[in-house]
Amino acid sequence: MNLNREELIEQLIHHGHSMNELQSMQSEALKDLFTRETMELIRLFPSYLKEEEEEENPSLPSPLDGIAPLSLKEFWQKIKENSKNPDSLYLVLDELVHTHDYQDILELLANHTTDQLYKRLARMVKIKYREYQEWLLDDIQRHYRELPPEELAVQMHEYERQRENIHRLKTVLLTLKNPHRKEQIIHLAKMKNDLLKQYRRDEIEGYYREFYENSEEKKGIITKIMKVTNAYTAEKLKTMKVEELEEMYAILLETMAQERRERAKLKHFLKLFEESIYQDSEEVFDNLCHHALVELSDEQMRKVVEFMEGMNSLFAQKLKNLLKEVSRR
């Protein structure tokens, strides 16, 4: 940052110095004063950001802004009404996590559901809660897009670390939606970046550790994740912490293993149903049907019916009649 005398005076006036004081100083003294004070600003920059944020009073920024939130009791009624329709249920849960605290939601589910249903809904809520966190983080990053890339990496690393603190993320967003405060933050961040590059180049990686950090461990986990799923881009994965990547990879492996187990189970039952046709025993077939109803999901049972329709229409009809009977209970 090479500022001439007039620019140095202009900047130092913003620091609180008077025009008379500054005009009486030699150019070299102005430069030294500006450097000292700006390096102090660099040191205090995180505290300044925190003070700016604390002045705001968050009001639940959300993609659903403008919609009057339902009470938890009203949401529970909507959950019950849509429990058999996954797409509709996800929409209800999406609205729920944008308007109510995560722990309050889990408590609501725990108080109104069985253990099995609780686990299912809690998993769905966690997915939607993570999506809301991503929306908040993405919106913060959008507001910060004018920051130098090094500073952006540092700030987003901090907010990623705070992703469970939804109150903090909302406060940051409200601060950045104030044009004057946003302009001040970006101006100071750019000044910090310029000064570090000009006067502290040998220390810059220490200040911007998150930007320069690119460990082999992290790259290795990202490579593993991308081998088993194409749901995430490499750039998105690079923004996540190593612990989060490890957890994601473990979940992906478990999901894949579970899918293999479910496929093997379905294949086993299809073989049993095929064999039951040739045994010509209603008792054997009925027992198999009841066993399948316990062990298989609705989707798997639908595939069994389709399979039986292709094998033997009479046995397929018996199976469909049994499913109708069970659904009426």
ROSE-200161 format. One record per residue (C-alpha): residue in one letter; x, y, z. Coordinates in nm, 2 decimals, padded with zeros to 4 digits, always signed. Example, Ala and Ser with C-alpha at 12.3 -4.5 7.8 and 13.67 -1.06 7.14 Angstrom:
BEGIN
   residu        X        Y        Z
        A   +01.23   -00.45   +00.78
        S   +01.37   -00.11   +00.71
***
This chain:
BEGIN
   residu        X        Y        Z
        M   +00.00   +00.00   +00.00
        N   +00.19   +00.30   -00.13
        L   +00.01   +00.61   -00.01
        N   +00.12   +00.97   -00.08
        R   +00.12   +01.24   +00.18
        E   -00.24   +01.35   +00.12
        E   -00.37   +00.99   +00.13
        L   -00.18   +00.93   +00.45
        I   -00.34   +01.23   +00.61
        E   -00.68   +01.13   +00.49
        Q   -00.64   +00.78   +00.64
        L   -00.51   +00.91   +00.97
        I   -00.80   +01.16   +01.01
        H   -01.02   +00.85   +01.00
        H   -00.81   +00.72   +01.29
        G   -00.90   +01.03   +01.50
        H   -00.61   +01.26   +01.44
        S   -00.67   +01.63   +01.36
        M   -00.57   +01.80   +01.03
        N   -00.35   +02.05   +01.21
        E   -00.16   +01.78   +01.39
        L   -00.10   +01.58   +01.07
        Q   +00.00   +01.87   +00.85
        S   +00.27   +01.97   +01.10
        M   +00.44   +01.62   +01.07
        Q   +00.71   +01.52   +00.82
        S   +00.60   +01.27   +00.55
        E   +00.82   +00.99   +00.70
        A   +00.66   +01.05   +01.04
        L   +00.32   +01.03   +00.89
        K   +00.41   +00.70   +00.73
        D   +00.55   +00.56   +01.06
        L   +00.24   +00.67   +01.25
        F   +00.01   +00.51   +00.99
        T   +00.20   +00.18   +00.99
        R   +00.20   +00.16   +01.37
        E   -00.16   +00.23   +01.41
        T   -00.27   +00.01   +01.12
        M   -00.06   -00.28   +01.26
        E   -00.24   -00.23   +01.59
        L   -00.57   -00.24   +01.39
        I   -00.46   -00.57   +01.24
        R   -00.40   -00.71   +01.59
        L   -00.74   -00.59   +01.71
        F   -00.93   -00.67   +01.39
        P   -01.10   -00.98   +01.53
        S   -01.21   -00.79   +01.84
        Y   -01.35   -00.51   +01.62
        L   -01.56   -00.76   +01.42
        K   -01.69   -00.91   +01.74
        E   -01.79   -00.57   +01.87
        E   -01.97   -00.49   +01.54
        E   -02.16   -00.81   +01.56
        E   -02.27   -00.77   +01.93
        E   -02.44   -00.44   +01.84
        E   -02.69   -00.62   +01.63
        N   -03.00   -00.80   +01.76
        P   -03.06   -01.11   +01.54
        S   -03.41   -01.16   +01.40
        L   -03.39   -01.51   +01.25
        P   -03.26   -01.44   +00.89
        S   -03.40   -01.72   +00.68
        P   -03.49   -01.81   +00.33
        L   -03.84   -01.82   +00.47
        D   -03.83   -01.45   +00.58
        G   -04.18   -01.30   +00.58
        I   -04.36   -01.62   +00.69
        A   -04.51   -01.61   +01.03
        P   -04.36   -01.91   +01.22
        L   -04.59   -02.18   +01.35
        S   -04.57   -02.29   +01.71
        L   -04.40   -02.62   +01.80
        K   -04.74   -02.77   +01.87
        E   -04.87   -02.66   +01.52
        F   -04.56   -02.81   +01.36
        W   -04.62   -03.14   +01.54
        Q   -04.96   -03.15   +01.39
        K   -04.81   -03.09   +01.04
        I   -04.55   -03.36   +01.10
        K   -04.82   -03.61   +01.18
        E   -05.03   -03.51   +00.87
        N   -04.73   -03.56   +00.64
        S   -04.55   -03.85   +00.81
        K   -04.62   -04.09   +00.53
        N   -04.51   -03.85   +00.25
        P   -04.12   -03.80   +00.27
        D   -04.12   -03.50   +00.03
        S   -04.39   -03.31   +00.22
        L   -04.24   -03.40   +00.55
        Y   -03.90   -03.26   +00.45
        L   -04.07   -02.93   +00.36
        V   -04.23   -02.92   +00.70
        L   -03.90   -02.99   +00.87
        D   -03.73   -02.73   +00.65
        E   -03.96   -02.46   +00.78
        L   -03.93   -02.59   +01.13
        V   -03.55   -02.57   +01.16
        H   -03.56   -02.21   +01.02
        T   -03.79   -02.09   +01.29
        H   -03.72   -02.30   +01.60
        D   -03.41   -02.40   +01.81
        Y   -03.26   -02.73   +01.72
        Q   -03.27   -02.87   +02.08
        D   -03.63   -02.76   +02.12
        I   -03.72   -02.95   +01.80
        L   -03.54   -03.27   +01.93
        E   -03.72   -03.23   +02.26
        L   -04.06   -03.20   +02.08
        L   -03.99   -03.52   +01.89
        A   -03.87   -03.71   +02.20
        N   -04.19   -03.62   +02.38
        H   -04.43   -03.73   +02.10
        T   -04.27   -04.03   +01.92
        T   -04.15   -04.38   +01.97
        D   -03.78   -04.46   +01.98
        Q   -03.78   -04.58   +01.62
        L   -03.98   -04.29   +01.48
        Y   -03.77   -04.05   +01.69
        K   -03.45   -04.17   +01.53
        R   -03.59   -04.14   +01.18
        L   -03.73   -03.79   +01.23
        A   -03.41   -03.68   +01.42
        R   -03.20   -03.78   +01.12
        M   -03.42   -03.59   +00.89
        V   -03.41   -03.28   +01.12
        K   -03.03   -03.30   +01.13
        I   -03.01   -03.30   +00.75
        K   -03.24   -02.99   +00.73
        Y   -03.05   -02.82   +01.02
        R   -02.72   -02.87   +00.83
        E   -02.88   -02.73   +00.52
        Y   -02.98   -02.42   +00.72
        Q   -02.63   -02.38   +00.85
        E   -02.50   -02.40   +00.50
        W   -02.75   -02.14   +00.38
        L   -02.63   -01.90   +00.66
        L   -02.26   -01.97   +00.58
        D   -02.31   -01.93   +00.21
        D   -02.49   -01.60   +00.26
        I   -02.21   -01.47   +00.49
        Q   -01.96   -01.57   +00.22
        R   -02.16   -01.39   -00.04
        H   -02.15   -01.07   +00.16
        Y   -01.78   -01.11   +00.21
        R   -01.70   -01.18   -00.16
        E   -01.51   -00.85   -00.19
        L   -01.26   -00.95   +00.08
        P   -00.91   -01.05   -00.02
        P   -00.91   -01.43   -00.06
        E   -00.67   -01.48   +00.24
        E   -00.90   -01.28   +00.47
        L   -01.21   -01.45   +00.33
        A   -01.05   -01.79   +00.42
        V   -00.98   -01.68   +00.78
        Q   -01.32   -01.53   +00.84
        M   -01.51   -01.83   +00.69
        H   -01.29   -02.07   +00.89
        E   -01.41   -01.89   +01.20
        Y   -01.77   -01.90   +01.10
        E   -01.74   -02.27   +01.00
        R   -01.60   -02.33   +01.35
        Q   -01.90   -02.15   +01.49
        R   -02.16   -02.33   +01.27
        E   -02.34   -02.47   +01.57
        N   -02.38   -02.12   +01.71
        I   -02.68   -02.02   +01.49
        H   -02.73   -01.70   +01.70
        R   -02.37   -01.59   +01.60
        L   -02.42   -01.66   +01.23
        K   -02.75   -01.47   +01.23
        T   -02.58   -01.17   +01.40
        V   -02.29   -01.17   +01.15
        L   -02.54   -01.17   +00.87
        L   -02.74   -00.87   +01.01
        T   -02.41   -00.68   +01.06
        L   -02.32   -00.74   +00.70
        K   -02.66   -00.64   +00.58
        N   -02.58   -00.29   +00.72
        P   -02.41   -00.12   +00.42
        H   -02.21   +00.12   +00.63
        R   -02.07   -00.15   +00.87
        K   -02.01   -00.39   +00.58
        E   -01.81   -00.12   +00.40
        Q   -01.60   -00.05   +00.72
        I   -01.52   -00.42   +00.77
        I   -01.42   -00.48   +00.41
        H   -01.21   -00.16   +00.41
        L   -01.02   -00.25   +00.72
        A   -00.97   -00.61   +00.60
        K   -00.83   -00.49   +00.27
        M   -00.60   -00.24   +00.46
        K   -00.49   -00.52   +00.69
        N   -00.41   -00.75   +00.39
        D   -00.22   -00.48   +00.21
        L   -00.01   -00.39   +00.51
        L   +00.08   -00.75   +00.59
        K   +00.19   -00.80   +00.23
        Q   +00.40   -00.48   +00.24
        Y   +00.54   -00.49   +00.59
        R   +00.50   -00.84   +00.73
        R   +00.54   -01.07   +00.43
        D   +00.75   -01.32   +00.63
        E   +00.46   -01.35   +00.88
        I   +00.17   -01.35   +00.64
        E   +00.12   -01.73   +00.65
        G   +00.08   -01.71   +01.03
        Y   -00.19   -01.45   +00.99
        Y   -00.36   -01.64   +00.71
        R   -00.30   -02.00   +00.83
        E   -00.64   -02.12   +00.72
        F   -00.58   -01.99   +00.36
        Y   -00.24   -02.15   +00.33
        E   -00.32   -02.47   +00.51
        N   -00.36   -02.76   +00.27
        S   -00.24   -03.07   +00.46
        E   -00.19   -03.41   +00.30
        E   -00.43   -03.56   +00.55
        K   -00.71   -03.33   +00.44
        K   -00.64   -03.40   +00.07
        G   -00.64   -03.77   +00.14
        I   -00.98   -03.77   +00.30
        I   -01.13   -03.55   +00.03
        T   -00.99   -03.80   -00.23
        K   -01.16   -04.09   -00.05
        I   -01.49   -03.91   -00.03
        M   -01.49   -03.82   -00.39
        K   -01.43   -04.18   -00.48
        V   -01.75   -04.29   -00.31
        T   -01.98   -04.00   -00.39
        N   -02.01   -03.72   -00.65
        A   -02.26   -03.52   -00.42
        Y   -01.99   -03.27   -00.32
        T   -01.74   -03.07   -00.52
        A   -01.37   -03.07   -00.41
        E   -01.40   -02.70   -00.34
        K   -01.69   -02.75   -00.11
        L   -01.50   -03.03   +00.08
        K   -01.19   -02.81   +00.12
        T   -01.40   -02.56   +00.32
        M   -01.48   -02.83   +00.58
        K   -01.27   -02.93   +00.88
        V   -01.08   -03.26   +00.89
        E   -01.30   -03.39   +01.17
        E   -01.61   -03.31   +00.96
        L   -01.46   -03.48   +00.66
        E   -01.38   -03.79   +00.86
        E   -01.73   -03.80   +01.00
        M   -01.88   -03.76   +00.65
        Y   -01.65   -04.04   +00.52
        A   -01.75   -04.28   +00.80
        I   -02.12   -04.20   +00.74
        L   -02.08   -04.26   +00.37
        L   -01.91   -04.60   +00.43
        E   -02.18   -04.70   +00.67
        T   -02.46   -04.59   +00.44
        M   -02.30   -04.79   +00.15
        A   -02.26   -05.10   +00.38
        Q   -02.63   -05.06   +00.49
        E   -02.74   -05.04   +00.13
        R   -02.54   -05.35   +00.04
        R   -02.71   -05.53   +00.34
        E   -03.05   -05.42   +00.23
        R   -02.99   -05.54   -00.13
        A   -02.87   -05.87   -00.01
        K   -03.17   -05.91   +00.22
        L   -03.41   -05.83   -00.06
        K   -03.23   -06.07   -00.29
        H   -03.26   -06.34   -00.02
        F   -03.64   -06.29   +00.01
        L   -03.69   -06.28   -00.36
        K   -03.53   -06.62   -00.38
        L   -03.75   -06.75   -00.09
        F   -04.06   -06.63   -00.26
        E   -03.96   -06.79   -00.59
        E   -03.91   -07.12   -00.41
        S   -04.24   -07.09   -00.23
        I   -04.42   -07.10   -00.56
        Y   -04.29   -07.44   -00.63
        Q   -04.36   -07.58   -00.28
        D   -04.73   -07.52   -00.34
        S   -04.80   -07.47   +00.03
        E   -05.02   -07.19   +00.15
        E   -04.89   -07.22   +00.51
        V   -04.53   -07.18   +00.39
        F   -04.63   -06.89   +00.17
        D   -04.83   -06.72   +00.45
        N   -04.54   -06.76   +00.70
        L   -04.30   -06.61   +00.44
        C   -04.53   -06.32   +00.38
        H   -04.55   -06.24   +00.75
        H   -04.18   -06.27   +00.79
        A   -04.12   -06.04   +00.50
        L   -04.35   -05.78   +00.64
        V   -04.14   -05.77   +00.96
        E   -03.80   -05.76   +00.78
        L   -03.86   -05.56   +00.47
        S   -03.94   -05.19   +00.41
        D   -04.24   -05.07   +00.22
        E   -04.03   -05.00   -00.08
        Q   -03.87   -05.35   -00.07
        M   -04.22   -05.51   -00.03
        R   -04.33   -05.32   -00.34
        K   -04.04   -05.48   -00.53
        V   -04.14   -05.82   -00.40
        V   -04.49   -05.77   -00.53
        E   -04.35   -05.66   -00.87
        F   -04.13   -05.97   -00.88
        M   -04.42   -06.20   -00.79
        E   -04.64   -06.05   -01.05
        G   -04.38   -06.16   -01.31
        M   -04.36   -06.50   -01.16
        N   -04.71   -06.61   -01.06
        S   -05.01   -06.38   -01.07
        L   -05.21   -06.60   -00.82
        F   -04.94   -06.58   -00.55
        A   -04.89   -06.21   -00.63
        Q   -05.26   -06.15   -00.56
        K   -05.24   -06.34   -00.23
        L   -04.95   -06.12   -00.13
        K   -05.13   -05.80   -00.22
        N   -05.44   -05.91   -00.03
        L   -05.23   -05.97   +00.28
        L   -05.07   -05.62   +00.24
        K   -05.42   -05.46   +00.22
        E   -05.53   -05.65   +00.52
        V   -05.23   -05.54   +00.72
        S   -05.27   -05.17   +00.61
        R   -05.63   -05.17   +00.75
        R   -05.52   -05.28   +01.10
***
